């Protein structure tokens, strides 16, 4: 298990002090500040899934729930000649069961409930000087009442009007400071105090010198109308005493976009709610006219299925009302001043020398077809005192970004400060008009320029790229690493450039496939500078003039990941492995560099790193390792989060698809299970397809058999407590080699992968052939529905959560498919389980959040699929979760999802007595006949797919698909 950053919405925490892997397709964003880490299995519900709110639940939704009378025995009546009496008895039994089920929220069995209700472990954050650690306390699952708060859905953003922040925001409940002693142990804890009881804490940030903390506080008090809005507080790290940053009680934080940032060690720049702001605009009772959109210019505008968009002039006014901020410079001594005019500021970033501010804002004209990230964008440079210096760009509305992967916005993009310079800017500009389908060289150019250039001084070209720019790791004037990649070919390249030398030609350091995890050399480790930025750490050895960098890699091998740390000579390519994870029992990773307090090169004998260590049944603990002895000092001793499953059995298994592709899965078995004594078990198959360009890459092993088995609140692993075998993340590669589109053979490869996995668990004797259920979330739900339609002989029932089942409702691309419905009509239709609803003969449980805002997975998808299934007499059930979005957050919702799932598995998996061999023969006969029946051509033809990415951002690169477990 690794430490991961806590992903709060627009948190001030920047990426961890290490750059993305060279394999990553994600753009680098090397901002400043200290990251927060959390255990991977401890899910937070901060960002991501806002929901709409009505004070009364929409009871009409529940009219779509399948009556239990539709879930009686499939063979009709019982024995005897009186058929009508038998049917009546069956109907009465069903009515009794329906009455017993009721319509309220239910709880799963205690063995599942106790695991989900286990208290979460704290998140960690190291001080800039690496001498202190914060333990950030968290609470368990939020109540549904929090999700039911009124919510505005504007420009692709969901807002809590009362807080004036993003809705559904998680929080911390307390902050504890520990001194990190010279011997690596922790000193006594010091609780940050002074704020009100019950305060909800967000946006925790260190000052650059590590002497103070800043954070926001909100307290729910019904009596005062403004009491719930966020206030900025600061705390003295030495004493733990906290106080409000602003003396006035009328200054509140506006956290819709950026929130605040340390400009220097004693001053913050804060986005505040303008004091002059009045009441929100009122919706007119009578509209001024019809809602009109026009394309009389015949522009080609193709967009994905975005949600929560602006709808009319009132929405535009409301968005502007809540999103507009007044920037305020506030010092710890209580002085403050407003800077700049009120505007919708989306990003505020001080230069490393604290002399300038890089300010981004959005403005009218807005759009009704794209979210706010594509609204007109203005980027300016100010002095740190708030004086306007110059405008860098004012980008127009970007409704016309092509849907092809690697397409980007025209003009300047990815504008940042150089991490190794006092105040130098750099950015990229596309040369292909932002259209990935346009062939041009170079495709991107990277420019640099001082914050205040001399008159007539033009930007300098740092580098030209033929693939799409993906970010830079800065070192100094002699070293920077530039990343580029291209999704269609999975090619990724790393360039070595010397920013300060025009005579030194850039050279390729790595040129590889991002899918080939075995060849991943690792990522350069970054060190924190005194300015709070992160640069490439340079390492020196005794009696050696060579300067090395540190490559931190996942170490993928055919036996699983074995993370490593290499000394790497960037000039010769020579490597020396100085640390490697234990491979027999434990899984260890290097989390962060800790010996970076001083400027200049680091000595290898003074190296100090933070590592994590875990095993199959031992949860993650953190250590500080120091060279040259490589002594590891344990700094945490977290209890096992679910001791009742501490002795679960876990194995990374390998098997082969009929076309020769190597597949893997993680097989979990309950504690104390003995296959000889206990025999085969009911089995839950839970997965998420992935898209690949080569069979070799698809067959590579990802993950480690020694990783701790993290169990989230809706994890399939919870059913280990119910004595199920769990086949977690069986690889389902959808491969399109060369010019072939993977999705054109989706169904064929999906079924083949599932068949291989099912055959393997049956061969091992751990699963009963007629008691294997299939399930998944999002694109995994799409997979589940397709498998029940096209491979009913493999599974006895299915559970599909928050899926999209009709691809004609996402006509301008979905997942990793960038062809339109009109370009690939057959693929869209054949991949859609909605079109094969008549073939679903096994019980399927559909679950969906009523306020799903993920691109493509509208709640309507489950509604319509359920009606299609019901129209063909399928055994099905639809559960709509009020106020929930793509992922589920509230305790009531999660517990009910678990209850529904457990009931479904017990009723249609554990109790299943059907003959799997007869079903298999019938299925094969049906598939054989499919070539002469147009209705069955989808089965024989097959289609292709890849994992359903939440809120696909066409301006970002895409990483290799992964399991969602």
N, C-alpha and C positions, 0 to 999 in steps of 0.2 A: 504494500500500500504506500502510496506517495502522499506527500503533502500537496495540497492544492489550494490555490487562492480562493478565498470566499468571494463569490461573484455577486456582490450587491449591486443593484442598479446604479450605474454611474458613480460607483464608489471612487474615492480619491486614491485608492490603492492601485498601484501600477503593477505590471507583470513582475513575476519573481525575478531575482537577480541572475537570470540565465536566459539566453536567447532561445527562440524556437529552434527545433531541430532543422537541419538542412532539408529534411524531407517534407517539412510542413509547407502547405500551400497557403497558410494564413499570413497576412501581412504583418510585419513587425510593428510594434507600437511601443517603443522604448521610452516611456514616460518616467517621471521620477516618483520617489516616495518609497516607503517600505511595504512589502506585500504582507498580506495575512494568509496564513495557511490553515487548512482544516483537513481532517481525516476524510479520505475519499468516500467511505461508506456512509458518512453522516451527511445526509442531504439537507440543503437549506431551501427555503421556499421564498427567497427574496426576489429575484428578478423575474422573471420570466412569465408568469402566467396570470396576468390580471384578469379579472372577471367583471361582468356587468352586474349591477345591483338593482334589485327591486326590493322594497321593504316587505312585499308579500311574494311568496314563491309562485311561480307560474304553474298552477296545477294542471293546465291543459297539456303540459308535457307528459304527465303521467298517464294520459289517455292512450299513449302509444306503447305503454308497457304491456308485454304479452300476458294475457290472463293465464293463470296457472292451469286452467282447464285445457289450454293448448299444449300442455307439456305432459300429457298422460302417456301411458305405454304406447309405443309405436305400433303394436300389433292389434290395436283396437280393443275389443272386449275380452272377457275372460271365457272360461269353458262353460259349457251348457248350451241349451238350445234357445234360451230366451235372450236373444240379442239385445232387445230394447231394454230389458232389465239390467243387463250387464253394462250397457252404455250409460244408463241412468246412474248406476252405482259408481262408475268411473267418473262421471260428471260431478256427482256429489263429493267424491273423494277429492277431486281437484278443487272444488269450491271450498272445502274445509282447509286445504293447504293454502289456498289464496288468502283466506281469512286469517290463517295463522301467520302468514308472511306480513300482512299489513302493508301500510304505505310509509311508515316512518323509517328513520335511520336505524340500522341494526349493527350489532357487534360481532366480530368473528370469534371463533373459539379462543379460550384463554391462552392456549399455547402460542397462538399467533399474536393476540392482542398484547401480551406481556412483552414480546420482542419489540413491537412497534412503539410501545409506551416507555421503553427504556430511556432514561435521561441522556441527552446528547453530550458528547465530550466538547471541551472548549476549542476555539480556534486560537492560533498562536501568531504573534508578530514580534520580530526582533527590532531593537532600537537601531538607529543609524550607526551608532558606535559599537554595536554588537555586545553591549555590556548589560542589557536588560531584555526581558521577555515579557510580553503581555499575554495573559490568558483571558480570552474574551468569552464570557459565559453566554450560553444560549439556552433558549427554552425549547420545550417539546413542540409537538404539532399545534398550530394555531386553531382556535375555535372557528366554526363556520360564521359566527357573528362578525368576525373581522373581515371575512371575504364579502359579507353582505353589505358592507359600507357603500354608500352612494359613489358612483364612479362615472367619470366622463371619458368617452372614447373619441379621441381627436387626433387626426393626422398620423395614425399608426401608433399612437401612444395612449396608454390608459392612466388616467390621473385620479388622485384622491383630492377632491376640491377642498376638503376641510384641512388636510395637512399641507396642501399645495406641493405635493410631491408625486412620484409614481405610486400607483396603487399596488397593494399586495406586497409591500416592502417588509422584509423580515427585519429583525433587530437583535441586538445583544441586550442582556439584562444586567451585566456588570463587567467591570474591568479590574483585573488583578495584575500587579506589577511584581516581577521577581528579579532580583539582582542575579546576574550570571557571575558566579565566583571564579577566581583564577584557576581553580582546579576543575572547573567544568560543572560543578554542582550548583543548585539553585539556592539562593538565599531565602529568608522568610518572605511570605507574601505581604504585599501592601495593597489594600483595596482603595481604588479611586472613590472618593466620597465627596459629599457636598451637594449633589443633585437630588431632586425629589425622589421619594420612594415610588417604585413602579415605573420609573422612567424607561423609555425605549430608546436605545442608543444606536446611532448609525454613523457611518463615514468617519471611522476612527483613523487619525493621521498623526504621525510624528512630526515635530518641527525638525528642521534640517540639522540642528545641533543636538537633538535628542533630549532636550531639557523639558519640553512641553508636549502635551497631547491636545489635539483638537477633536471634537466630536459633536454630533447633533443630539439634541434631547427633545422628545415629545412626551407629553403626559395627557392622558385622556381625562378631561374634566368637563362635564356636561354644562356646568353653570356658566362658564365663560366661552364666548363664541370663538375667541382666538387662542384658547389655551392649548389646543391640539396642534397648532402649527409648530414647526421645528425652530428651535433656537440653537445657536452655536455656543458651545461651552469650551473652556480650556482648563487643563489640569497641570499642576506642577508635578513633575515626575518624582522628584525627591520626597515631597510630602504627601502626594496623592490627593491634595486638596483641589477641588474643581470649583470654577465660578463661571458665570455667563460672560461671554466675550463683550457683549454690548450692555452698557448700563441702562439704556432705554428698554423698557418692556415691550415697546411697539415695533421692534425690528425683528423680522422673522426671515428664516432661510427659504429661498426658493430653490427647491431641489428637483425641478422638472428635468433639467439637463445637468450642466455642471453645477457644483455647489460651492466649494471654496478651496483655496490652495494657499500654502505658505509661500509668501513672496520672499521673506527673509526669516531669520530666526525669531523675530518678534512681531511680525506683521502678516496678516492674512488678507487676501482679496476674496470677498464674499459676494455671492449672488443673493440679493435680498429682494423681498417683495416691496415694490415701490410704495413709499409712505403716502403718495398722492393717489394710490389706486382706490377707486370707489367700489361700489357693489358690482357683481358680475352682470354682464348684459342679459337682458330679459328676452326670452324667445317671443317673437311676435305672434299674437293670436291668429292673425290673418297674414299669410305670406304676401310679399310685395309682387310676386310673379311666379311663373313656373321655374322649375330647375332645368337648366339647359346646358348641355355640353355639345360642342360642335367640332367637326373636323372638315370644314369646307375647304381647307388648304390641302387636303388629301395627304397629310403626314402619316408615315408608318410608325405607329406607337404600339408596341407590344409589351405588356407588363404581366408579372405573375399575379396570383390571386391574393393580393394584399387585403388586409382587413382593418377595420376601425378608421377608415378614411374620413376626411372632411366631406360633408354632404351639401352644405349651403353657406350663405353669407353669415348666418348666425353661428355656425360651427367655427367659421374663420375668426369671428370676433371673440368667441369663447376661448379658442386656442390661444389667441394673442393675449387675452386677459390673464390667463393662468401662467403662460410661458414667459411673459416679459419680466425681466429682472432689472434691478438697479445695482450696479457694482459699487461696493463700499470697501475702502481700505481701512482696516481696523487694527490697532496696535494693542499689545498686551497691557499698556498703561492706561487704556480706556479711550484714547483719542481715536477719532474716525473722521472720514470724509468721503463724500460721494464722488465717483469718477465716471466720466462718460455719460451719455444719455441712456435712458431706459431702452432696452432692446431685448430680443430673444437671443441671449448669449448661450451658445452650445458648448464652448470650450474656452478655458482660460489657462494659459501656460506661461509661467515666468521663464526668462532666459537663465542659463546656468550662472551668469554673473549677477543676476538679480537686478539688472538695469532696464530690462524691457519686458513687455507682456505681448504674447501672441494671442489675439482675441478673435474668436470665430462667432458669427451670428447668422441667423436666417431671417428672411424678410419676405414680404409680398412680392409678386403674386404667388399665392398658394395653389395647390392642386387638389382636385377631387379624385385622382386616379393613382397617385403615388404617395407614400408616407413622407414625413417631414425631412427625412434624411436626404431627399432629393429636391427640397425647396431651394430657391435662390440662396446662395451662401456667400457671405462677405468675410474676408480674412484681413485683419489689420495688425499693424505693429504700433504699440503704445510704449511710452516710457513707464517705468514701474510706479511713477507718481500719477499716472493716468492721462498723460498728455499724448495726443494723437501724433504719430510720426509719419506713417504712410499706409496706403492701402496696397495689399499684395494682390488681391483679386476680388472680383465680384462675379461669381459664377451664376449663370442663368438657371432657371428651372430645368430640371433634368428628367423629363417624362419619357425621353426617347432613348434611354440606355438599352441597347439590344439585350435580348434574353440569353444569348449565347454565353457560356461560361468564359470567364476572363474578359468580358466586356466591362468597361469602366466609364466613369464620367469624363467628359471633355474638360480640358483646362488643367490648372494646377490642382494637384491632389496630394494627400499624405504629406502635409506641410508640418515640419517639426524643427526644433532646435538641434543642432549637432551636440551630442552628449559630451564631446571632447573639446569644445570651443566655448569661449565666453558668451558669444551672441551671434552665431552664424546659423542661418536658415538653410534647409534643404527641402526639396520636393521633387515630384515626378510629373511629367507631362506626356500624355499619350500622343503618338504620331499616327495612329490608325483611326482617329476620330472616335476612339473608345469602342470600336466594333471589332470583336475578336475574329470575325469572319473575313476582315480585310487583310490581305497579305501585303506587308510592308516591312522594310528594314531601315532603321531600327524601329522597334515597336514602342519603346519608352525611352525617354531621356531624363537623367537625373541632373538637377541643377543645384548649385549652392550660391549663397549671396549673404553679405553682412546685413545685420538688422538695419543699419543706416549706411547704405552704399554712397560712395562719392558721386557727385553729379556726373551723369553720363556713364557710370560704371554698370556694365551689363552682368547678368548672372553667368557664372562659370559652369561649363559642362563637366560634371564629375565622371559620368559614364553613360554609354549607350547600350541598350539591351534589345535583344531580338525576341525574348519571351516577355512575360508580364512581370513588372517590378513587384518585388515582395518584401522589401525592407532592407535596412542596413544595420549592422553591428559596428559601432565606431570604436576605434582604439586610440589612435593619435594621427599625426600627419603622415606617419609611415605605414599605417595599417588600418584598413576598414574592410569589412566583408559585406558584399552586396549580393542579395538573393533575387533570383528570378525563377519563374516556373510557368508551365503550360498544362492546363488540366487535361485537354484532349489526349495528349501523348503521355501524361504523367511525368514529363521531364522536369527536372529541377537542377539548377546550376548555382554554384557559389563562386563568386569572383573575389580575387584579392586586388585591392586598389591601394594606391598611395596618394591620399588626398592632397598632400603638400608638395608633391613632385609631379610636374607636368611631363618630365622625361620618362618616368617609370610607366610602362605599359601595363594595363590591367591584364591579369591572367586567370584562367579557370583553375580553381582549387578542387572542386568536386563537380562532376557531371554524371547524374545518375537518375534512376527512376524513383519517384517518391513511393511507389508501391513496393519496391524492393527493400524491405526492412532489414534484411540481412546485410546489406551494404551500407547502412546508415552509419556514418563515421561519428555521429554525435554532434552536440552543439557547443559553441565556445562559452565558457563560463564568464560571467560579467562581474566586475567589481564596482562597488559604490564609490563615487567620488565625493569630495567634501561639498560639492554643489548639489548633491542629491541625485545626480544622473548615474547611469550605468555604462561602463565601457569595458572592452575586452581586457580580461586580466592577463598580464604578461608575467611569466615565471622565469626565474633564474636559478640555475644549479650551481653548486660550489665548483670553483675552478673550471667553469664552462662559460664561454662568451656568448653561446647561442641563447637567443630569447625564444621561449616556448609559449604556447597557449595551452589551456586546459580544455579538452573535449569531453563533455559529459554525455554519455550515450546510454540508450536502453539495452543495447547488447542483444538484439534478437538473434536467436539460434534455433536450429531444428528441435532442440530440447526445451525451448522457452527462453524468455528474456533473462540475461545475466548482465545487469547494469555495470558500467565501468567508468573509470576516469583515466584519460590518457594525457601524457605530456606529448605535445605535437609540435614538431619543428615545421613552421609554415613555409619555410624556404625549400626544404628537402623532402617534406612529407614523411619524415621518419617519426615513428611513434614509440612511446614507452608507457606500458600500462603500470600506473602507480597505485591503482586500487581497483578491486573487482568484488562484486557481490558474492557472498556465499552461494553455492549452487546446489548443495545437498539438501539443506533443510530450510534455509531462510531466503527471503527476498529483500535486498537492501538497495537503496537509491541514494544518490547525492542530491540533496535538496537545495543547498545554498552555500556560497562562499562566505566565511565569517572572518577571515584574516585580511580584511581590506580597509582597515581604519586609516592607514597611512597612504600617502600618495606614492607613486612610483612603482617599479617592478616588485613583485612578491618573491621572497626566497622560498625555495621548495621546503627547506627545513623548518620554516615558520608557518607552513600551510595549515589552515584549520577550516574544516567544512562541517556543515550540518548534514547528518544522514538519517534515514529512516530504516527501520528493521521490522520485519514481520514474518510470520510463517502461516501455514494453512490454518492453524487453530490458535495462533497467537496474534493479537491485534497490534497495530503499529505503535511503536515507541520511537522516540527521537534521541539521537546521540550526537555528541561533538567529537569528531576525530581529529587528532593533532599529529602532525609530522614532527620529527622523523620516526618516532616510535609507532605511529598510527594507532595510538591508544584511543579507545572509544569510551567516552564517559556518558552514561545514560542520564538524560535530563528529565524524562517523563516516566510516569508509571501509571498509565491509564488502566482502569479495570476493564475486563472483558465486557463488551457491550451486551452480549447475550450468552451468558454462561451455559444456558440450557442446550445450546448448539455448539459448545466449545469442542466437542469431540466428533464433529461431523467429518465425513470422509470425502476427499476431493481428489480427482485425478484428471489430468490432461490426456485425452484420448485422441488417437489418430486413426483415420480410416480413409477409404478411397471411393470417389464417385465413379459411376460406370464408364465415364469418358476419360478416366485416368487422373482427374484432378484430386490432389491430396486435400483432405478436410480434417479439421480438428474441432473439438468441443471440450467443455469442462463438465465432467460427470460428478454430481454430488449425490451422496447417499447419507441416510439419516444416521445419527449417532448409534453405535452398537449394532448396526445392521450386519448380518452374516448371510451371504447369498446361499450357502449350503443349508443353513438352518432355517432361514426365513423365506427363501425362494424369491421369485420375481415380485416386483412392486408395481403399483400404478406409477406412471411416469408423466412429468410435465416437460414438454419441449418448448423452450422460450428463446426466440432468436430475432434477428434483424438482418435482412440481406445487405450485401455489399457489392459494389461494382468494381471490376478490374479490367485491365487491358491485356493481361497475360495470365496463362494458366500457372506458370511458375510462381508468380507473385501471389496469386490467389491461394496457392497451397502452402505458403509460408506460415510458420507458427507465430502467433502474436500473444503476448501475455506470458505469465509465469505460473507453473503449477504450485509454486510456493507462496503466492500472494495470499494475503488474508481474505477470507470470504466476507466481504462487506455486504450487509443486508439493508437495503433502503426500505422505506415504509410501504412500498408497493412491490417489492422484489418477489420474483418467483421462488427464491430460496426460502421464503417463509414456510413453504409447504414441506420443507424437510421436517418441520415440527409436526406435520400431519402424516409422516411416514411415506412420503413420496420420494421417488428418485427424480432428480432434476437434471435435465440436459440443458445446460446453460450456454447460450451463445454458440450453438453449432454453426460453423461457417457455411454461409449460403452465397457463394460467389456467383455473380452474374457477369459473365466474361464476354467481352467484345474485342477480339484481337484484330490488329490492323485497322482497316477501314470499316470493319463490322460494328454495328451498333449493338451494344449488349442487350438492350431492352427488346430487340427483335427476337430473342430466344429466351425471354424471361421465364415463361411458364415451364418450358422444357427443363431449364437448368434449376429452377426452384424445386420442381418435383424430384428431379434426380438427386439433388442435395439432401432433401428430406428423406427420401428412400434410403440413402446410404446411412444416414444418422439413425433412423429407426431400426434398420437391419443390424447395426452395430450394437445397440443397447439390448436388442433381443438375443443376439449371438452371445453376449456376455452374461445372459441369464439374469439381468437385473430389472428387466421390464417385461410386463405381460403384454403380448401383442395386441390384445383387444382393450387395453387400458392405458393408451398413450394419448394424452391431450396436447394440443398445440395452442400457443398464445404469443401475443406480442403487443407492443405499443407503437402507435404512429405508423411508420412504414412496416413495422412488425405486425401491426393489425391488418394492414393491407396484405401482407404475406399470409397471415392466418386464414383470411377469407379465401384467398386464392388456393391454398392447400386444401381446404375443405371442399372447394368446388372441383379441383382437378386431381386430387389425390385422396378421396374419401376412404380408401382402403387402408390408409396409414394411421388415421387418427379417429378416436371415438367422439371427440367434441373439441370445441375451440373457445378461446376467450380473446376478444379483439377490443383494444382500448384506443380511443381517439384516432381512428384511422380515416383514410380517404379511400373510397371504394369505387368511385366513378370518375375516371380520368378525363372524361369530356367536360367535367366541371372545372378542370384546371387546364384550359386549352393552350396556354402559352408556356408550357413546360412544367415539370414537377421533379422533385428530387434531383437527380443528375441527368434528367432528360431535357435537352434544350431544343429539341425539334417541336414544332407546334402540332396541334391536333390535325391541321390540314396537310402538314408535311408527312405525318406518320399516322394516318387514320387507323390503319389496321393494328398497329402496335398499341395505340391508346385503347382501342376497343377490346383487343384480346387480353390486355393486362388488367382490365377492369373487372373485378369480381362481381360488380353490379350487373354486368352483362351476362354473367353465368350464375345468377341467383337461382335459376331453375335447377342447377346441378348440385346445390348445397343440400345434402341429405342428412348431415350430422348436426347435432345441437350446437348452436353458436350463441354466445353471450356477447352482446355489443354494449360497450360502456363509453360514454362521451361526456366531456364537460360542456355545460350549456353555453358557456361563454368562451369557447375555444377560439383563440386569436392567432393560432399558427397558420402560416401561409399554406393554403390548400386543404387543411383538415377542418373545414367548417362543420359545425354540429349537424347541418343539413345532410352531410354525407352519411352519417349513421341513421338519421331519420329515414332517408330515402332507401337506403339499403335494407333496413328493417322492413319497410313496407313492401319492397320487392320480394324479400324472403317470405313474408307473411302471405303475399299474393300467390305464392307457389306452395303454400302449406308447409313450409320449413319449420322445424322446431327451433324457435329463436326467442330471445328476450332482449329488450332494449332498456338500458338504465341511463337516464340523463341526470347528471349531477348539477344541481343549481349552483350558480356562482363560480363554478370551477372552469378552468381554462384547459390548455393542452396537457399540462401536468396537473396532478391533483394535490391540494395543499391542506385543506381543513381536516381536522381529526375526524369529524363526523363523516365526511366524504370518503376519506381513506379507509376508515373502519368498515363503512358500508361496501366499498369496492371489494375489500377482502372477504366480507361475509358473502357477497354475491358470488365471488369467484370460488370460494370454498364450497358453497352450496352446489354450484354448478359441477365442480369436480367430483364431489361426493356422489351426486345424483347420476351424472352421465359418464363418469370415468370409473370411479371405484366400484359402482354398482352395475357397470356395463357387462352384459352377458352375451353380446352378439358374436357371431362366428366370423373372425377376421379373414379366414381363408376364403370363405364364400364371397365376402365383400370384395376381396382382392380380385377374385376371378371375374366378378361382375364388373368391377371397375376397368379391368384390362379389356374385357369384351366391349365395354362402352367406348373406351379410347380407340379400340380397333375400328369400331363402326364410325368413328368420328370423321374419317376422311371422306365419307360419302354424305355426311350430314352437315350442312352449313352451320347448324347450331352448335356443332361440336368442333368446328375447325379451330377454335381458340385453344382447345386442348392439344391438338396435334401440332399446331403452328408454333405456339409458345411466344412469349414476349420477354422483355428484359427490364431490369430495375436496379435499384441501389437504395441505400438507406434514406429514410425521410428526414431531411435536415430541417430543424425548426427555423422559420423565418429566414429563408435563403436570402443572403445578401449578395447581389450581383456585383458589388464592388469589392468583394473579398475573394480570396482563393479558397479552395475547398480541400479539406483533409481527407485522408483515406477513411472510408466508412468503417463504423465500429458497432459492436453490440451495445445496446442501451442498458444491459444489466449492470 
